[in-house]
Amino acid sequence: MLTRKDMNKLVSLLYLLSVSQNASKRKASEKLDTSIDTINKYLGDLEQDLGSKLLASNGRGTQTTPEALEILPLGQTLKSILREVEFLATKNSEISGVVRLSVEDGVTSTLFNGKFLDVFRRYPGLQIQTENGNGLSGLSLLDYDIAMSYTPPSGSDLTIYHAQTVRCGLYASPSYIEEFGMPYDMDDLLNNHRFCEQIYSSRQIKGWKELRKDIKHITYSSNSTYSVHYMTEAGAGISVFPVNWKTENLISVTNIIDECSIDLSYPVYLIAHRDTMKLPRVSTVLECLRRIMDDADNSPVDSNAVRKTKAAAS
């Protein structure tokens, strides 16, 4: 038979897990909407029962002791059980609620399109909240439900749901080509033409970093894909864009880099948390994103590489 003391121990384990994941009692208290005094009380009682110190503070925040690391898996197990209860409670109900999505810069403009409208029509109670940035650490803490990233995850709590390689090309507006002409070879492209650049491109797009170092005239840079697209359409220069994104008003100049066998592409990983990916609202959005990625004019990421990444994360 469970006693009140047993219940308090279970709560204490969850508090310890939250403090460990946030490396701060203050952050844990904010996430859990409780006071630091309450956390201290439960953890103090647990330390007394175990006869061990569980937390230590230093300049980097609150750290777990070796004794705490031994019992943290119990807290993880409790959290997984709670997610299973949530899943059982919602699996037969209407798919509704908020799905929090973290998307790295540039991915949103590449992959999001009108196909989400079908999901919203079918599930009017579903709400998708998107934040730009690398949210893998936030996904581990369940600040987000899904992340889309240029890099695969690490750690056993996250898993690659789908992966895709996004092919890119070079594009210019008709007004730019009318004024400056089509580049006739690589030397002409690099030395005599103007470029607009998305700041993330040199970090993520394979082939662009090598190409960029020899370009003489980069006239405009921005971390906004839409800003660069607007400037390109206005005739400010040549830009690199995914081949499946809003290039209908632009002219491709990709033939030159194709002739030189330069590969402009980058990987995108659709990442889920193992504890929440089966929730109906989350799995619905995951499937929608997977279909959008598959329907795009792209190529799947090498399956062997994905399997190796998944194995490393398991």
WOMOHU-V295218 format. One record per backbone hydrogen bond with DSSP energy under -0.5 kcal/mol. NH is the residue of the N-H (numbers start at 0). CO is the residue of the C=O. E is the energy in kcal/mol with one decimal. If there is no record, write none. Layout:
nh,co,e
NH,CO,E
NH,CO,E
This chain:
nh,co,e
6,2,-2.1
7,3,-2.3
8,4,-1.9
9,5,-1.8
10,6,-2.2
11,7,-2.6
12,8,-2.2
13,9,-1.6
14,10,-2.3
15,11,-2.6
16,12,-2.2
17,13,-2.2
18,14,-2.5
19,15,-2.3
20,16,-2.4
21,17,-2.1
22,18,-1.4
23,18,-0.9
27,23,-1.9
28,24,-2.6
29,25,-2.1
30,26,-2.4
31,27,-2.3
32,28,-0.7
33,28,-2.3
38,34,-1.8
39,35,-2.9
40,36,-2.2
41,37,-2.2
42,38,-2.7
43,39,-2.5
44,40,-2.2
45,41,-2.0
46,42,-2.6
47,43,-2.1
48,44,-2.2
49,45,-2.3
50,46,-2.0
51,46,-1.2
55,62,-2.8
57,60,-2.5
60,57,-1.8
61,22,-1.8
62,55,-3.8
62,60,-0.5
64,53,-2.1
68,64,-2.1
69,65,-1.1
70,66,-0.7
70,67,-0.9
71,67,-1.4
72,68,-0.5
73,70,-1.2
74,70,-1.0
75,71,-2.1
76,72,-2.1
77,73,-2.1
78,74,-2.3
79,75,-2.3
80,76,-2.1
81,77,-2.2
82,78,-2.0
83,79,-1.9
84,80,-2.2
85,81,-2.2
86,82,-2.3
87,83,-2.6
88,84,-2.1
89,85,-1.1
89,86,-0.5
90,86,-1.7
92,89,-1.3
95,93,-0.8
96,124,-2.6
98,126,-2.7
99,97,-0.5
100,98,-0.5
100,128,-3.5
101,145,-2.5
102,100,-0.5
102,130,-2.8
103,147,-2.1
106,103,-2.0
107,103,-0.7
109,105,-1.0
110,106,-2.3
111,107,-2.2
115,112,-1.6
116,113,-1.8
117,114,-0.7
118,114,-0.8
119,115,-2.2
120,116,-2.3
121,117,-1.9
122,118,-2.7
125,122,-2.1
126,96,-2.8
128,98,-2.4
128,126,-0.5
129,127,-0.5
130,100,-2.4
132,102,-2.3
134,132,-1.0
138,134,-2.6
139,135,-1.9
140,136,-1.3
141,138,-1.4
142,137,-3.3
143,137,-0.8
144,99,-2.8
145,99,-1.9
146,270,-2.4
147,101,-2.6
148,268,-2.2
157,154,-0.6
158,271,-2.5
160,158,-0.7
160,269,-2.8
161,269,-1.5
163,267,-2.3
164,298,-3.6
165,163,-0.5
165,265,-3.3
166,164,-0.6
167,263,-2.8
168,240,-2.7
170,238,-3.0
171,250,-2.1
172,231,-0.6
173,248,-0.6
176,172,-2.2
177,173,-2.4
178,174,-1.7
179,175,-3.1
180,176,-2.2
188,184,-2.3
189,185,-2.6
190,186,-2.3
191,187,-2.2
192,188,-0.8
194,216,-1.9
195,237,-2.5
196,219,-3.1
198,196,-0.5
198,221,-2.5
200,197,-2.0
201,198,-0.5
202,199,-0.8
203,199,-1.9
204,200,-2.5
205,203,-0.7
205,264,-3.2
207,204,-1.3
208,204,-0.9
210,206,-1.7
211,207,-3.3
212,208,-1.4
213,210,-1.3
214,211,-1.6
215,189,-2.6
216,192,-0.5
218,194,-1.9
218,216,-0.8
219,194,-1.3
221,196,-1.9
224,222,-0.6
227,223,-2.1
228,224,-2.5
229,225,-2.4
230,226,-2.4
231,227,-2.4
232,228,-2.6
233,229,-1.8
234,231,-1.3
235,230,-2.6
237,193,-2.8
238,170,-2.7
240,168,-2.3
240,238,-0.5
242,166,-2.3
244,241,-1.5
245,243,-0.6
249,246,-1.6
250,171,-4.0
252,169,-2.8
255,252,-0.9
257,253,-2.3
258,254,-2.0
259,255,-1.1
260,257,-1.4
261,256,-2.6
262,260,-0.6
263,261,-0.8
264,205,-1.0
264,262,-0.8
265,165,-1.6
267,163,-2.9
268,148,-3.2
269,161,-3.1
270,146,-3.2
270,268,-0.7
271,158,-2.5
272,144,-0.8
273,156,-2.8
275,272,-1.3
276,272,-2.0
278,275,-1.7
282,278,-3.2
283,279,-2.1
284,280,-1.4
285,281,-2.6
286,282,-2.2
287,283,-1.9
288,284,-2.6
289,285,-2.4
290,286,-2.3
291,287,-2.1
292,288,-2.5
293,289,-2.5
294,290,-2.5
295,291,-1.1
297,295,-2.4
298,164,-1.9
300,162,-0.6
305,301,-1.8
306,302,-2.6
307,303,-2.3
308,304,-2.1
309,305,-2.9
310,306,-2.6
311,307,-2.1
312,308,-1.7
313,309,-1.0
